[in-house]
Amino acid sequence: MGEDDAGDRGEFREIGLTENSAVVIDAFRAVGLSDDCRRTWRIIYDCPYAALPDLCAATSLDESAVRECVRSLIDVGFLRTCDEGPLRVRCADPSVVIETHLIRREREAAQSAAELVALRSLVHPLFEEFQRGGSLGSRSTSFEVIESIDEIRRELYAAVDRVRSDIRTLDPGALSEERNLAIMQPAIGPELEVLARGVRDRSILDARILSDPALVAIQAEFRSHGALVRTMPDVPCRVTILDRALALVAIEPRFNKGAILIRVPSLIDSLIFMFDGLWPTAQPVFELDDSDVPTPRGPRILEFMAAGMKDEKIARALGVGPRTIRRDIYELKESLGVSSRTEIVAAAARRGWL
């Protein structure tokens, strides 16, 4: 037992109680009751006629806290109401309380398992139904040209909803940082939902996209949820490949003037072959080797800065003082040849440190 439990033993001896055992402590914690509740129950167990002032003195709690403990003990079942004693309560057999709690939890678990089985049984029929109907599912053509940006987004989001295993993306960016941000922001929610489902998501971005700190912050959030991002100087085309079932290829990548939907397996395999060939040559983002950056904490500091964290918060996260972080940031500025903090993230991204 730890120091807290040793303290309990001392309190119990003052009023002639036996010490608590580890199994009693575990039992109370297993049902979510606090140590204060445990001490209150033990006093009532050993001194059934203890009054409220006795409990306050023995637990060092005020009256309202003791009453709250008693209510919690009654709710869980460790105390039962009765007509005897100052508090009108009696202690229940702990083994019966825990067994009752166990049976209830087992029933809840069995019900949850049955609900999960029922939900899983709906996945395939719903997928088949959606494939047969709806704006995307009703189409069976191998190629389709769509010109409206809104329609492209609808098709892409519908496909993302159905993706099962992986997404590959090549992105050359738009003509301006404002346009890049306008394109990226609507995709944040769907992207996070995909990552939450465990889908493997890899993107190769044009390195110029990460000259904007706002875009770097978005990519940093994606990375924190499992996405993998790499950059290269000139991405040849805009392509999104979902599983091995669908590919969207932009007609004019930097102008967003339409896309071709491809459902031909052999062509999709060719696009995957192209992507997988480019991936090893692209520069990893947020996957730094410490030796590449001038300070030992550099990789983590750059990631935190990209996510918009202030010096004090970075210092707490890394377990050092704010002055140390400011010194590291100064060294990063010197190494990158920039004069202000706001330029660090963009310069680090261009150099391949992010």
C-alpha positions in Angstrom: 0.0 0.0 0.0 1.1 3.6 -0.6 1.3 6.6 1.7 -2.3 7.4 1.2 -3.3 4.0 2.5 -0.9 4.3 5.4 -2.7 7.5 6.3 -6.0 5.7 6.2 -4.7 3.1 8.7 -3.7 5.9 11.1 -7.1 7.5 11.0 -8.8 4.1 11.6 -6.7 3.3 14.6 -7.7 6.6 16.2 -11.3 5.4 16.3 -10.5 1.7 16.8 -11.0 0.5 13.2 -9.2 -2.2 11.3 -7.0 -1.2 8.4 -8.2 -1.2 4.8 -7.0 -4.0 2.5 -5.9 -3.6 -1.1 -8.9 -5.5 -2.3 -11.3 -3.0 -0.6 -9.4 -0.1 -2.2 -9.6 -1.8 -5.6 -13.3 -2.5 -5.2 -14.2 1.1 -4.6 -12.1 2.4 -7.4 -13.5 -0.2 -9.8 -17.0 1.3 -9.4 -15.7 4.9 -9.7 -15.9 5.9 -6.0 -13.4 8.3 -4.5 -11.0 7.5 -1.6 -13.1 9.9 0.5 -16.1 7.6 -0.2 -14.1 4.6 0.7 -13.0 6.1 4.0 -16.5 7.2 4.9 -17.9 3.7 4.2 -15.2 2.0 6.2 -15.9 4.2 9.3 -19.6 3.4 9.0 -18.8 -0.3 8.5 -16.7 -0.4 11.7 -18.9 2.1 13.7 -22.5 1.7 12.5 -23.7 4.3 15.0 -21.1 7.0 14.1 -22.8 10.3 13.7 -22.0 13.0 11.1 -19.5 14.9 13.4 -17.7 11.6 13.9 -17.4 11.1 10.2 -16.2 14.7 9.7 -13.5 14.3 12.3 -12.3 11.0 11.1 -12.2 12.0 7.4 -11.2 15.6 7.7 -14.1 16.5 5.4 -16.8 19.1 6.0 -20.4 18.1 6.5 -21.5 18.8 2.9 -18.6 16.6 1.5 -19.5 13.7 3.9 -23.2 13.9 2.9 -22.1 13.8 -0.7 -20.0 10.7 0.0 -23.0 9.0 1.7 -25.2 9.8 -1.3 -22.7 8.4 -3.7 -22.4 5.2 -1.6 -26.1 4.8 -1.5 -26.3 5.3 -5.3 -23.7 2.6 -6.0 -25.1 0.2 -3.3 -22.4 0.1 -0.7 -24.9 1.8 1.7 -28.5 0.9 2.2 -31.1 3.1 3.9 -32.6 1.9 7.1 -34.4 3.1 10.2 -31.5 2.7 12.7 -28.5 4.8 13.6 -27.9 8.6 13.4 -27.4 8.5 9.6 -30.2 6.0 8.9 -27.9 3.8 6.7 -26.3 0.4 6.9 -23.4 -1.1 5.0 -24.1 -3.7 2.3 -22.0 -6.8 1.7 -19.2 -5.5 -0.6 -19.0 -8.8 -2.5 -22.7 -8.6 -3.3 -22.3 -5.0 -4.5 -19.4 -5.8 -6.7 -21.1 -8.9 -8.1 -24.2 -6.9 -8.9 -22.1 -4.2 -10.6 -20.3 -6.9 -12.5 -23.6 -8.5 -13.7 -24.9 -5.1 -14.8 -21.7 -4.3 -16.7 -21.7 -7.7 -18.4 -25.3 -7.2 -19.6 -24.4 -3.7 -20.9 -21.3 -5.2 -22.7 -23.4 -7.9 -24.2 -26.0 -5.4 -25.4 -23.2 -3.1 -26.8 -21.7 -6.1 -28.6 -25.1 -7.0 -30.1 -25.6 -3.4 -31.2 -22.2 -3.5 -32.9 -23.0 -6.7 -34.7 -26.3 -5.2 -35.9 -24.5 -2.0 -37.1 -21.8 -4.0 -38.9 -24.5 -6.0 -40.7 -25.8 -2.8 -42.2 -22.5 -1.7 -43.7 -22.5 -3.9 -46.8 -26.2 -3.6 -47.7 -26.0 0.2 -47.3 -22.9 0.3 -49.4 -24.5 -1.8 -52.1 -27.7 0.4 -52.0 -25.7 3.6 -52.2 -23.7 2.2 -55.2 -26.9 1.4 -57.0 -28.6 4.8 -56.4 -27.7 8.4 -55.9 -25.7 10.8 -58.0 -22.5 8.8 -57.9 -23.7 5.3 -57.5 -26.0 5.4 -60.5 -23.1 6.0 -62.8 -21.3 3.1 -64.2 -19.2 4.7 -67.0 -15.5 4.1 -67.0 -14.7 7.8 -67.7 -16.6 10.9 -66.9 -15.8 14.6 -67.3 -17.1 17.0 -64.7 -16.5 20.7 -65.0 -18.2 22.4 -62.0 -16.0 22.8 -58.9 -19.1 22.2 -56.7 -19.8 18.9 -58.6 -16.2 17.8 -58.3 -16.3 18.4 -54.5 -19.6 16.5 -54.2 -18.2 13.5 -56.1 -14.9 13.6 -54.1 -16.7 13.8 -50.7 -19.1 11.0 -51.7 -16.1 8.8 -52.7 -14.3 9.7 -49.5 -17.3 8.6 -47.5 -16.9 5.2 -49.0 -13.1 4.8 -48.9 -12.1 1.7 -47.0 -8.3 1.4 -47.0 -6.2 4.2 -48.5 -6.1 7.6 -50.3 -3.2 8.8 -52.4 -3.1 12.5 -53.5 -0.8 14.5 -55.7 -1.4 18.3 -55.3 0.4 21.0 -57.3 -1.4 23.8 -55.5 -3.4 26.7 -57.0 -2.1 30.0 -58.3 -2.2 31.8 -54.9 -2.0 31.1 -51.2 -5.5 32.5 -50.7 -6.8 30.0 -53.3 -4.9 27.1 -51.7 -6.5 28.0 -48.3 -9.9 28.3 -49.8 -9.6 24.9 -51.4 -8.1 23.3 -48.3 -10.5 24.6 -45.6 -13.7 22.7 -46.7 -11.7 19.5 -46.8 -10.6 19.6 -43.1 -13.7 17.9 -41.6 -13.9 15.1 -44.2 -10.1 14.5 -43.9 -10.2 14.1 -40.1 -13.2 11.8 -40.4 -11.3 9.6 -42.8 -8.3 9.5 -40.6 -10.5 8.6 -37.6 -11.7 5.5 -39.5 -8.1 4.3 -39.8 -7.8 5.0 -43.6 -4.2 5.4 -44.7 -3.8 8.8 -46.2 -0.7 9.9 -48.1 -0.2 13.2 -50.0 2.6 14.6 -52.1 2.4 18.4 -52.2 4.1 21.0 -54.3 6.7 22.5 -51.9 5.4 26.0 -52.6 2.1 25.2 -51.0 3.9 25.1 -47.6 5.1 28.7 -47.9 1.9 29.7 -46.1 1.9 29.2 -42.3 -1.9 28.7 -42.3 -1.6 25.8 -44.7 1.3 24.3 -42.7 -0.8 24.4 -39.6 -3.6 22.5 -41.4 -1.1 19.9 -42.6 0.4 19.6 -39.1 -3.1 18.8 -37.7 -3.6 16.2 -40.4 -0.2 14.7 -39.5 -1.1 14.6 -35.8 -4.1 12.4 -36.8 -2.0 10.0 -38.8 -1.8 11.5 -42.3 1.6 11.3 -44.1 2.6 14.3 -46.1 5.6 14.8 -48.5 6.7 17.6 -50.8 8.6 17.9 -54.1 9.5 20.9 -56.2 7.1 20.4 -59.1 4.2 18.1 -58.7 3.2 17.1 -62.2 -0.6 16.8 -61.9 -3.5 16.9 -59.5 -4.7 13.4 -58.8 -6.7 11.7 -56.0 -6.8 7.9 -55.9 -9.3 6.3 -53.5 -8.6 2.6 -52.8 -8.2 1.0 -56.2 -11.7 1.9 -57.2 -11.8 5.6 -58.3 -9.3 8.3 -59.4 -10.0 11.9 -60.0 -7.5 13.6 -62.4 -7.7 17.4 -62.8 -7.9 18.6 -66.4 -6.0 21.9 -65.7 -4.4 21.3 -62.2 -3.7 24.9 -61.2 -6.9 26.4 -62.5 -9.5 23.8 -61.2 -11.4 23.8 -64.5 -12.7 20.3 -64.4 -11.7 16.7 -63.6 -11.9 13.3 -65.2 -13.4 10.5 -63.0 -11.7 7.2 -63.9 -13.1 3.8 -62.9 -10.9 1.6 -65.1 -8.8 -0.7 -62.8 -5.8 -0.9 -65.2 -5.6 2.9 -65.5 -6.0 3.3 -61.7 -3.2 0.8 -61.2 -1.0 2.9 -63.5 -1.7 6.1 -61.5 -0.9 4.2 -58.3 2.4 3.0 -59.9 3.2 6.6 -60.7 2.4 7.8 -57.2 4.3 5.0 -55.5 7.3 5.8 -57.7 7.3 9.4 -56.6 6.7 8.8 -52.9 10.3 7.6 -52.0 11.8 10.6 -53.7 9.6 13.2 -52.1 10.7 15.1 -48.9 8.9 14.0 -45.7 7.0 16.6 -43.8 6.9 16.4 -40.0 9.1 13.3 -40.1 12.4 14.9 -39.3 15.7 13.3 -38.4 17.1 15.2 -35.4 20.5 15.4 -37.1 19.0 17.6 -39.9 18.0 20.5 -37.6 20.5 22.7 -35.7 19.0 22.2 -32.2 18.2 18.9 -30.5 14.6 20.0 -29.9 14.3 21.6 -33.4 12.0 19.0 -34.9 9.4 19.2 -32.1 9.7 23.0 -31.9 9.0 23.4 -35.6 6.0 21.1 -35.4 4.6 23.0 -32.4 5.2 26.3 -34.1 3.5 25.0 -37.3 0.5 24.2 -35.2 0.4 27.7 -33.8 1.7 27.1 -30.3 3.2 29.9 -28.3 6.7 29.7 -26.6 5.3 29.1 -23.1 3.1 26.2 -24.3 6.0 24.7 -26.3 8.2 24.9 -23.2 5.7 23.1 -21.1 5.2 20.4 -23.7 9.0 19.8 -23.9 9.7 20.2 -20.2 12.1 23.1 -20.5 11.9 26.8 -19.7 10.6 29.5 -22.1 14.0 31.1 -22.2 15.5 27.8 -23.6 12.8 27.7 -26.3 13.4 31.3 -27.2 17.1 30.5 -27.6 16.4 27.5 -29.8 14.1 29.6 -31.9 16.8 32.2 -32.3 19.2 29.4 -33.5 16.6 28.3 -36.0 16.3 31.8 -37.4 20.0 32.1 -37.7 20.3 28.7 -39.5 17.4 29.5 -41.8 18.5 33.0 -42.6 15.3 34.7 -41.5 14.8 37.7 -39.3 11.4 37.0 -37.8 9.5 34.2 -36.0 6.7 34.3 -38.6 9.1 33.4 -41.4 10.6 30.3 -39.6 7.8 27.8 -40.5 7.7 28.8 -44.2 11.5 28.8 -44.5 11.8 25.4 -42.7 9.2 23.9 -45.1 11.1 25.2 -48.1 14.3 23.6 -46.8 12.5 20.3 -46.1 12.7 20.5 -42.3 8.9 20.3 -42.1 
